[in-house]
Amino acid sequence: MRESKVVSIDEIRPNPYQPRVEFDDEALMELSQSIRENGLIHPITVRKENDGYEIVAGERRYRAMKIAGMLDIPVIVIDADEVQMAEMALVENIQRENLSAIEEAKAQVGEHFTVKQLEKLRKSLKQKLEKLQGTDRKDDVVTFEQLGVDRLFVDESQNYKNLFLYTKMRNVAGLSTSEAQKSSDMFGKCRYLDEITGGRGVIFATGTPISNSMTEMYTLMRYLQYNTLQQKGLTHFDAWASTFGETTTAIELAPEGYTLIGR
């Protein structure tokens, strides 16, 4: 289910697992002023929780809406499965424990990740989140938000193509799942600028946008059109690939002379 609606702001509850305990007051005031003048361009993402809604993504916008004195707030209500929630946890710095999705996977063999894959993925994401939250390697200086940056022009953007990716596909030619910390950092900055500029704050420049992997097209859309992917329900790679691509089975001859069967 994916539904766009307007609900009372009193029905929204912050995510209890939000690790960020401090929000820049000045940045929130600027965002609230922008919302007063232009409205909320991008709805926050929530999921139904008992008699209200729980924020999945967009707590800064929610707080700014409250500061602006808004009574109602546009939301996108989603039914997030375990894989989508795992990705959002890393992107939005929200840590979740959702065992029901693992239990559901046991009864849906072949359609979702296996239980072992889910548990391995969750453990990996938890370790990455703890590393990102660690303070031992961080300097106590101004943050990116405090710098006041509202535009980002990225030259040679192909250097940031190795963004984290999770998929249940196996043995698919051209499917790269390698990742780099600098790419995750760039993605976080792009998402922040999307929030404060309405999706107009990032410009990529490159002579080789696509080199050797279909995932690079998906990665570019995540950097530059993430809100569109959210609206279309295509934030997870497998959903995106099933919409814009197709798999075919073929026999290839490896350089060593072995026969490979790939998709």
GURO-38392 format. One line per 2 residues: number of its first residue (from 1); their letters; for each residue x, y, z of C-alpha. Coordinates in nm, 2 decimals, always signed. Layout:
<rs>
NUM) a) X:Y:Z ~ ...
</rs>
This chain:
<rs>
1) mr) +0.00:+0.00:+0.00 ~ +0.12:+0.35:-0.08
3) es) -0.12:+0.64:-0.01 ~ -0.08:+1.01:-0.02
5) kv) -0.29:+1.21:+0.22 ~ -0.31:+1.50:+0.46
7) vs) -0.34:+1.42:+0.83 ~ -0.34:+1.62:+1.15
9) id) +0.01:+1.69:+1.27 ~ -0.10:+1.57:+1.61
11) ei) -0.14:+1.22:+1.47 ~ +0.23:+1.21:+1.38
13) rp) +0.48:+1.06:+1.62 ~ +0.86:+1.10:+1.59
15) np) +1.05:+0.78:+1.53 ~ +1.16:+0.64:+1.87
17) yq) +1.48:+0.51:+1.72 ~ +1.60:+0.84:+1.58
19) pr) +1.97:+0.85:+1.68 ~ +2.00:+1.23:+1.63
21) ve) +1.93:+1.40:+1.96 ~ +2.02:+1.75:+1.85
23) fd) +1.87:+1.94:+1.56 ~ +2.02:+2.27:+1.44
25) de) +1.77:+2.53:+1.56 ~ +1.88:+2.79:+1.30
27) al) +1.84:+2.55:+1.01 ~ +1.50:+2.44:+1.14
29) me) +1.39:+2.81:+1.16 ~ +1.50:+2.86:+0.80
31) ls) +1.32:+2.55:+0.69 ~ +1.00:+2.65:+0.87
33) qs) +1.01:+3.00:+0.71 ~ +1.05:+2.83:+0.37
35) ir) +0.75:+2.61:+0.45 ~ +0.54:+2.92:+0.55
37) en) +0.62:+3.08:+0.22 ~ +0.61:+2.79:-0.02
39) gl) +0.44:+2.51:+0.16 ~ +0.58:+2.16:+0.21
41) ih) +0.71:+2.05:-0.13 ~ +0.80:+1.70:-0.03
43) pi) +0.56:+1.51:+0.20 ~ +0.71:+1.32:+0.49
45) tv) +0.70:+0.94:+0.47 ~ +0.52:+0.75:+0.75
47) rk) +0.38:+0.42:+0.83 ~ +0.05:+0.34:+1.01
49) en) +0.11:+0.27:+1.38 ~ -0.19:+0.19:+1.60
51) dg) -0.41:+0.50:+1.61 ~ -0.15:+0.73:+1.45
53) ye) +0.15:+0.74:+1.22 ~ +0.52:+0.69:+1.28
55) iv) +0.78:+0.89:+1.08 ~ +1.00:+0.68:+0.85
57) ag) +1.17:+0.97:+0.68 ~ +1.14:+1.35:+0.72
59) er) +1.17:+1.43:+1.09 ~ +1.33:+1.77:+1.01
61) ry) +1.04:+1.86:+0.79 ~ +0.80:+1.75:+1.06
63) ra) +0.97:+1.96:+1.33 ~ +0.98:+2.26:+1.09
65) mk) +0.61:+2.22:+1.02 ~ +0.54:+2.23:+1.40
67) ia) +0.75:+2.54:+1.44 ~ +0.56:+2.70:+1.15
69) gm) +0.24:+2.64:+1.34 ~ +0.09:+2.41:+1.07
71) ld) -0.21:+2.20:+1.18 ~ -0.21:+1.95:+0.90
73) ip) +0.08:+1.78:+0.72 ~ +0.10:+1.60:+0.38
75) vi) +0.23:+1.24:+0.42 ~ +0.30:+0.94:+0.21
77) vi) +0.18:+0.63:+0.40 ~ +0.38:+0.31:+0.31
79) da) +0.38:-0.05:+0.41 ~ +0.76:-0.09:+0.44
81) de) +0.90:-0.44:+0.42 ~ +1.22:-0.54:+0.60
83) vq) +1.45:-0.46:+0.31 ~ +1.31:-0.12:+0.24
85) ma) +1.32:-0.03:+0.61 ~ +1.68:-0.15:+0.63
87) em) +1.78:+0.09:+0.35 ~ +1.58:+0.38:+0.50
89) al) +1.75:+0.30:+0.83 ~ +2.09:+0.36:+0.69
91) ve) +1.99:+0.66:+0.48 ~ +1.78:+0.84:+0.74
93) ni) +1.99:+0.72:+1.04 ~ +1.70:+0.54:+1.18
95) qr) +1.76:+0.20:+1.35 ~ +1.48:-0.05:+1.35
97) en) +1.41:-0.39:+1.48 ~ +1.13:-0.55:+1.28
99) ls) +1.11:-0.92:+1.35 ~ +0.76:-0.96:+1.20
101) ai) +0.90:-0.91:+0.85 ~ +1.15:-1.20:+0.91
103) ee) +0.86:-1.42:+1.03 ~ +0.67:-1.32:+0.72
105) ak) +0.96:-1.41:+0.50 ~ +0.95:-1.77:+0.63
107) aq) +0.60:-1.81:+0.48 ~ +0.68:-1.65:+0.14
109) vg) +0.97:-1.85:+0.00 ~ +1.11:-1.72:-0.33
111) eh) +0.94:-1.38:-0.32 ~ +1.15:-1.21:-0.06
113) ft) +1.49:-1.25:+0.10 ~ +1.55:-1.57:+0.29
115) vk) +1.55:-1.55:+0.67 ~ +1.92:-1.60:+0.68
117) ql) +1.98:-1.32:+0.42 ~ +1.76:-1.08:+0.62
119) ek) +1.94:-1.15:+0.95 ~ +2.28:-1.11:+0.78
121) lr) +2.16:-0.78:+0.61 ~ +2.03:-0.64:+0.94
123) ks) +2.35:-0.73:+1.12 ~ +2.56:-0.56:+0.85
125) lk) +2.34:-0.24:+0.85 ~ +2.36:-0.23:+1.23
127) qk) +2.74:-0.24:+1.22 ~ +2.75:+0.04:+0.96
129) le) +2.51:+0.25:+1.16 ~ +2.72:+0.22:+1.47
131) kl) +3.02:+0.31:+1.27 ~ +2.85:+0.62:+1.13
133) qg) +2.73:+0.72:+1.48 ~ +3.07:+0.67:+1.64
135) td) +3.24:+0.98:+1.78 ~ +3.59:+0.85:+1.81
137) rk) +3.69:+0.95:+1.45 ~ +3.49:+1.27:+1.42
139) dd) +3.63:+1.62:+1.47 ~ +3.43:+1.86:+1.70
141) vv) +3.39:+2.13:+1.44 ~ +3.11:+2.28:+1.24
143) tf) +2.88:+2.04:+1.06 ~ +2.77:+2.05:+0.70
145) eq) +2.44:+2.20:+0.80 ~ +2.61:+2.48:+0.99
147) lg) +2.81:+2.57:+0.69 ~ +2.50:+2.71:+0.52
149) vd) +2.56:+2.53:+0.19 ~ +2.25:+2.54:-0.03
151) rl) +2.39:+2.43:-0.37 ~ +2.63:+2.15:-0.45
153) fv) +2.80:+2.12:-0.79 ~ +2.97:+1.78:-0.83
155) de) +3.23:+1.75:-1.11 ~ +3.34:+1.40:-1.22
157) sq) +3.04:+1.26:-1.04 ~ +3.12:+0.91:-1.17
159) ny) +3.36:+0.89:-0.88 ~ +3.06:+0.85:-0.65
161) kn) +2.90:+0.56:-0.84 ~ +2.96:+0.30:-0.57
163) lf) +2.67:+0.37:-0.35 ~ +2.54:+0.10:-0.11
165) ly) +2.29:-0.13:-0.27 ~ +2.09:-0.43:-0.15
167) tk) +1.93:-0.68:-0.37 ~ +1.82:-1.05:-0.37
169) mr) +1.93:-1.09:-0.73 ~ +2.22:-1.33:-0.78
171) nv) +2.44:-1.41:-1.09 ~ +2.32:-1.11:-1.28
173) ag) +2.58:-0.96:-1.52 ~ +2.65:-0.60:-1.46
175) ls) +2.51:-0.59:-1.11 ~ +2.76:-0.42:-0.89
177) ts) +2.71:-0.41:-0.51 ~ +3.04:-0.25:-0.42
179) ea) +3.02:+0.05:-0.20 ~ +3.23:+0.34:-0.08
181) qk) +3.20:+0.56:+0.23 ~ +3.25:+0.88:+0.02
183) ss) +2.94:+0.78:-0.18 ~ +2.73:+0.73:+0.13
185) dm) +2.85:+1.07:+0.25 ~ +2.75:+1.23:-0.08
187) fg) +2.41:+1.07:-0.07 ~ +2.34:+1.21:+0.27
189) kc) +2.44:+1.56:+0.16 ~ +2.21:+1.52:-0.15
191) ry) +1.92:+1.42:+0.06 ~ +1.97:+1.71:+0.30
193) ld) +1.99:+1.96:+0.01 ~ +1.68:+1.81:-0.14
195) ei) +1.50:+1.89:+0.18 ~ +1.60:+2.26:+0.20
197) tg) +1.58:+2.34:-0.17 ~ +1.29:+2.14:-0.29
199) gr) +1.51:+1.91:-0.50 ~ +1.70:+2.19:-0.68
201) gv) +2.02:+2.19:-0.48 ~ +2.24:+1.93:-0.65
203) if) +2.40:+1.94:-1.00 ~ +2.61:+1.65:-1.13
205) at) +2.86:+1.68:-1.41 ~ +3.04:+1.39:-1.58
207) gt) +3.15:+1.27:-1.92 ~ +3.09:+0.90:-1.83
209) pi) +2.76:+0.88:-1.64 ~ +2.72:+0.51:-1.72
211) sn) +3.03:+0.29:-1.76 ~ +2.96:-0.08:-1.71
213) sm) +2.67:-0.14:-1.48 ~ +2.29:-0.10:-1.48
215) te) +2.31:-0.01:-1.11 ~ +2.48:+0.32:-1.21
217) my) +2.15:+0.44:-1.37 ~ +1.97:+0.35:-1.05
219) tl) +2.24:+0.52:-0.84 ~ +2.21:+0.85:-1.04
221) mr) +1.83:+0.85:-0.98 ~ +1.89:+0.80:-0.61
223) yl) +2.12:+1.10:-0.60 ~ +1.91:+1.33:-0.81
225) qy) +1.56:+1.20:-0.81 ~ +1.51:+1.02:-0.48
227) nt) +1.18:+1.19:-0.40 ~ +1.05:+1.07:-0.74
229) lq) +1.16:+0.71:-0.66 ~ +0.98:+0.74:-0.33
231) qk) +0.66:+0.86:-0.49 ~ +0.67:+0.58:-0.74
233) gl) +0.76:+0.31:-0.48 ~ +1.09:+0.23:-0.65
235) th) +1.34:+0.31:-0.38 ~ +1.45:-0.05:-0.36
237) fd) +1.67:-0.17:-0.65 ~ +1.47:-0.49:-0.72
239) aw) +1.15:-0.28:-0.76 ~ +1.33:-0.04:-0.99
241) as) +1.49:-0.31:-1.20 ~ +1.16:-0.49:-1.25
243) tf) +1.01:-0.17:-1.38 ~ +1.29:-0.05:-1.61
245) ge) +1.47:-0.37:-1.71 ~ +1.42:-0.74:-1.77
247) tt) +1.63:-1.05:-1.70 ~ +1.73:-1.30:-1.97
249) ta) +1.92:-1.63:-1.93 ~ +2.22:-1.67:-2.15
251) ie) +2.53:-1.89:-2.17 ~ +2.86:-1.71:-2.17
253) la) +3.22:-1.83:-2.22 ~ +3.45:-1.71:-1.95
255) pe) +3.81:-1.60:-2.04 ~ +3.94:-1.92:-1.87
257) gy) +3.72:-2.13:-2.10 ~ +3.46:-2.22:-1.84
259) tl) +3.09:-2.20:-1.93 ~ +2.90:-1.95:-1.73
261) ig) +2.52:-1.92:-1.71 ~ +2.42:-1.57:-1.62
263) r) +2.11:-1.36:-1.62
</rs>
